[in-house]
Amino acid sequence: MAFLIGGANSAADTTFSVANSVRLAGDAHGQKSISSGGSGTTATLSAWIKPSALPDKAIFTSYIDANNFVEIYFSSGAFRVYHYDGGSVSNALYTDALYRDQSAWYHFHVIFDTANGTEASRIIITVNGTRVTSFSTTNYPTSSQDMELNSSSATLNVAARNADEQFLGYMAEVVWLDGTASAASNFGEFSEDSPNIWMPKDVSGLTFGTNGAYLDFEDSGNLGDDHSTNTNDWAENNIAAADQATDTPTNNFCT
């Protein structure tokens, strides 16, 4: 049975403060073409998300063409990760849970690690610090399967599939790690005063890999600025300085 999960709020005693997010109106996205191929088997995505409508669009995509891509997205509030390979679905995880609270920030964390000896750990989904174990669909990668996550033929997209399926809402602290399977505890922690509240951590010291990026949205004149050591800046499509927001996981506005 599907059920509704509430998100994080701003009442915790975190020492790390998120200054900004980006407001996405359903017609905007960030994009980065890959010039040097990275790992096709191992990667991590971390993103803080606050939906402004029923979540039903893309969060992140590694896109080669219409027949080959890995997409992380919502479908009517369910969180889904799937690999479209050669024109058909190769791997997929679809949550039973629905994430539809438009007043809350959620932290979505996905690990790809196809070399893992445990099949159920080759794709791991964690939401607000808790690993998801209940799925309506499960189809894990084979051992060491190349999912072309950082292929030199791919384009990485935030808040879209490839200029379509664009997300409506807010995003903050978007991190993509190329070649590293990094635990959710490296991106967030539970509050000591309120142990059910999951709060962000400083991620600047992580290993980002060849195509990794850290989008913190703190530069209003360059909201695609990569704050990692890679400086892999992203193209901004229909994103302007006015789309910088101060509604964040550590400063949640009532909406």
C-alpha positions in Angstrom: 0.0 0.0 0.0 1.3 3.4 -0.9 1.5 6.0 1.9 2.3 9.7 2.4 5.6 10.7 3.8 6.2 14.1 5.5 9.3 16.0 4.7 12.0 17.8 6.8 11.4 21.2 8.4 13.6 24.0 9.6 13.2 23.6 13.4 16.4 21.5 14.0 19.6 22.7 15.7 21.8 22.3 12.7 25.2 24.1 12.5 25.2 24.0 8.7 22.8 26.5 7.1 21.7 26.4 3.5 21.5 29.9 2.1 19.7 29.5 -1.2 17.6 27.3 -3.4 16.4 27.6 -7.0 12.8 28.1 -7.9 11.7 26.1 -11.0 8.5 26.9 -12.8 8.1 23.7 -14.8 9.8 25.2 -17.9 13.4 25.4 -16.6 16.4 23.1 -16.1 20.1 22.9 -15.7 22.3 21.0 -18.2 25.9 19.8 -18.6 27.4 18.0 -21.5 30.1 15.4 -20.7 33.4 15.7 -22.5 35.4 13.2 -20.6 33.7 9.9 -19.7 33.6 8.8 -16.1 32.2 5.8 -14.2 29.3 3.9 -15.8 28.8 1.7 -12.8 29.2 4.0 -9.7 27.6 7.3 -8.8 25.6 9.1 -6.2 22.9 11.8 -6.4 21.8 13.9 -3.5 19.2 16.6 -3.8 16.9 18.5 -1.4 13.5 19.1 -3.0 10.3 20.9 -2.2 7.5 20.3 -4.7 5.1 23.1 -5.7 2.6 20.7 -7.2 1.9 17.0 -7.3 5.4 15.6 -8.0 5.3 14.2 -11.5 8.5 15.1 -13.3 12.2 14.5 -13.6 14.8 15.4 -10.9 18.0 14.2 -12.6 18.9 12.4 -15.8 22.0 11.1 -17.5 20.7 11.2 -21.1 22.4 9.8 -24.2 19.4 9.6 -26.5 15.7 8.7 -26.5 16.6 5.0 -26.2 19.4 5.2 -23.6 19.2 7.2 -20.4 19.1 6.9 -16.6 16.3 9.0 -15.0 15.4 9.8 -11.4 11.9 11.2 -11.2 8.5 11.4 -9.7 5.3 9.7 -11.0 2.2 11.0 -9.2 4.2 11.4 -6.0 6.0 8.0 -6.2 9.8 8.2 -6.4 11.3 6.3 -9.3 14.8 5.4 -10.6 15.1 3.6 -14.0 17.5 2.8 -16.7 16.3 2.9 -20.3 18.7 0.8 -22.4 18.4 0.1 -26.1 14.8 1.3 -26.2 13.5 -0.7 -23.2 13.6 -0.6 -19.4 16.7 -2.4 -18.1 16.6 -1.6 -14.4 13.9 0.1 -12.3 13.0 0.8 -8.7 9.5 2.4 -8.0 8.6 3.3 -4.4 5.4 2.3 -2.8 5.5 5.5 -0.8 4.2 8.8 -2.1 6.0 12.0 -1.5 3.4 14.8 -2.0 3.8 17.3 0.9 4.1 20.7 -0.8 5.0 22.4 2.5 8.1 20.4 3.3 11.6 19.8 2.1 12.6 16.2 1.2 16.1 14.9 0.9 16.4 12.3 -1.9 19.6 10.3 -2.1 20.4 7.6 -4.7 23.5 5.3 -4.9 24.4 3.5 -8.0 26.9 0.7 -7.3 26.5 -2.1 -9.8 29.7 -3.8 -8.6 28.2 -4.4 -5.2 28.0 -8.1 -4.4 24.5 -7.7 -2.9 22.0 -7.3 -5.7 19.6 -5.1 -3.6 22.5 -2.7 -2.9 23.3 -2.0 -6.5 20.7 0.8 -6.4 19.9 2.3 -3.0 17.3 5.0 -2.4 17.2 6.9 0.9 14.6 9.6 1.7 15.1 11.9 4.7 17.9 9.6 6.1 15.9 6.4 6.0 16.6 3.7 3.4 13.5 2.8 1.3 12.8 -0.9 1.2 9.3 -1.1 -0.1 8.8 -1.0 -3.8 6.1 -1.6 -6.3 8.7 -2.5 -9.0 12.2 -3.9 -8.5 14.6 -4.8 -11.3 18.2 -4.4 -10.1 21.3 -4.2 -12.3 23.4 -7.3 -13.0 26.8 -7.5 -11.5 29.1 -4.7 -12.7 26.5 -3.6 -15.3 27.6 -0.5 -17.2 24.6 1.9 -16.9 26.6 4.6 -18.8 25.9 7.1 -16.0 28.8 9.3 -17.0 29.3 8.4 -20.6 31.1 10.8 -22.8 28.0 10.6 -25.1 25.7 11.7 -22.3 24.2 15.0 -21.1 23.5 15.5 -17.4 20.2 17.3 -16.6 18.9 18.7 -13.3 15.1 19.2 -13.1 14.5 17.6 -16.6 14.9 14.6 -18.7 16.3 16.4 -21.7 14.6 19.7 -22.1 11.3 18.0 -21.2 9.7 16.4 -18.1 10.7 19.6 -16.2 10.1 19.7 -12.5 7.9 22.3 -10.7 9.1 23.4 -7.2 12.4 24.2 -5.4 15.7 22.4 -5.3 18.7 23.0 -3.1 22.1 21.4 -2.4 22.2 19.2 -5.6 25.2 16.9 -5.7 26.4 14.4 -8.3 29.3 12.2 -7.5 31.0 10.4 -10.4 32.7 7.1 -9.4 31.8 7.2 -5.7 29.0 5.4 -3.8 28.6 7.8 -0.9 26.3 7.1 2.1 23.4 9.3 2.9 25.1 10.2 6.2 27.7 12.2 4.3 24.9 14.5 3.1 22.6 14.8 6.2 22.2 14.0 9.8 19.4 13.6 12.4 18.9 16.5 14.8 20.1 15.9 18.3 17.0 17.7 19.7 14.5 16.3 17.3 15.8 12.8 16.2 13.1 12.5 13.5 14.2 15.6 11.7 16.8 15.1 8.9 19.0 18.1 8.2 21.7 18.9 5.6 25.5 18.7 6.2 28.4 20.5 4.5 29.3 18.4 1.4 32.1 20.6 0.1 34.8 18.1 1.1 33.4 15.1 -0.8 35.2 13.4 -3.7 33.2 14.5 -6.8 35.0 12.6 -9.5 35.5 13.5 -13.2 31.9 14.7 -13.9 30.8 15.4 -10.4 29.2 18.7 -9.4 27.8 20.7 -6.4 25.1 23.2 -7.2 24.4 25.4 -4.2 22.6 28.2 -6.1 24.3 30.9 -4.0 25.4 33.0 -7.0 22.3 34.7 -8.4 24.2 35.7 -11.5 25.2 32.1 -12.2 22.8 29.7 -10.7 24.5 26.9 -12.7 27.7 27.5 -10.8 29.5 24.3 -9.8 30.8 24.9 -6.3 32.8 21.7 -6.3 36.6 21.6 -7.1 35.7 20.6 -10.7 34.0 23.9 -11.5 31.8 22.0 -14.0 29.4 24.9 -14.5 26.0 24.0 -15.9 24.0 25.8 -18.6 20.9 27.5 -17.2 17.7 27.1 -19.3 14.9 29.6 -18.4 16.7 30.2 -15.1 17.4 33.8 -14.1 18.6 35.7 -11.1 15.0 36.2 -9.9 14.7 32.4 -9.5 17.2 32.3 -6.6 15.2 31.7 -3.4 15.8 31.8 0.3 13.3 29.0 1.0 15.7 26.2 2.0 15.9 23.0 4.1 17.2 25.1 7.0 14.8 28.0 6.5 11.5 26.4 5.4 8.8 29.0 4.4 5.1 28.3 5.0 3.6 27.7 1.5 
